């Protein structure tokens, strides 16, 4: 895999990248919710934040191939629930929209299910809140944005086995394969860690498995060229390495985070 780790402001770095080069973009920008990053102030007025997002997103579009996908992860706070939708509208609405919303995925971090027989089962992790107005927020959005809304996906590459194997032969669309489309709810919990400082020294990361799902469903396999303009401590780079794709470029403003990402990448063993 060709690996590029670029330190700098994405608004300055992205214009230096080749036009229509990337097959896939997966990223999670600052959420404008007051998260305590090392070098980025996450408390801009909302309109200023949205204008900034449109500026870097325009550069993302420029470097994307026509059949590329841009998976945008964005979360909210219970007291500030409109941010994901405001950002989505800023990128897709108006007389000259940057993107088309092709799919909305829900990244589920924690869930409780009750089997047809048995007691409720809870799995995953969430950040608990102490409130008599709001409930714990257990999910974030993952918007698939494309240039024209017509990018084909390999749905079964990110699929799951059939529970009832008789369906494999019953339904022609299975083509005899024991995999079905996972749908748009992706339960991907964080891995349990012992030390945030040592294992996850960043206030807002996503799991490596989330990016792996994006690589799989986009369907370019090992030929994928992947970009993350907000690399953080390197989750998307680790996913690129695990999937053995051809090219990865990550941009990160904070030199310390980029150094951590480089260390994680060197140490990762996906053999």
VENBELBEL-V204367 format. One record per backbone hydrogen bond with DSSP energy under -1.0 kcal/mol. NH is the residue of the N-H (numbers start at 1). CO is the residue of the C=O. If there is no record, write none. Layout:
BEGIN
nh,co
NH,CO
NH,CO
END
This chain:
BEGIN
nh,co
2,246
4,248
6,250
8,252
12,9
13,9
14,10
16,13
17,14
20,62
21,63
22,63
23,225
24,225
25,69
26,227
27,71
34,42
37,35
49,45
50,46
51,47
52,48
53,49
54,50
55,51
56,52
57,53
58,54
59,55
60,56
61,57
62,58
63,59
65,22
68,65
69,23
70,145
71,25
72,143
73,27
74,141
77,80
80,77
86,82
87,83
88,84
89,85
90,86
91,87
92,88
93,89
99,91
100,146
102,144
103,144
105,142
106,184
107,140
108,186
109,138
110,138
111,123
113,121
121,113
123,111
125,109
140,107
141,74
142,105
143,72
144,103
145,70
146,100
154,217
155,153
159,156
160,180
167,164
168,165
170,166
171,167
174,171
175,172
177,174
179,177
180,160
186,106
188,108
199,195
200,196
202,200
212,208
213,209
214,210
215,211
216,212
217,213
218,214
223,220
224,221
226,247
227,24
228,249
231,251
234,231
238,234
239,235
240,236
241,237
242,238
243,239
245,240
246,222
247,224
248,2
249,226
250,4
251,228
252,6
258,254
259,255
260,256
261,257
262,258
263,259
264,260
265,261
266,262
267,263
268,264
END
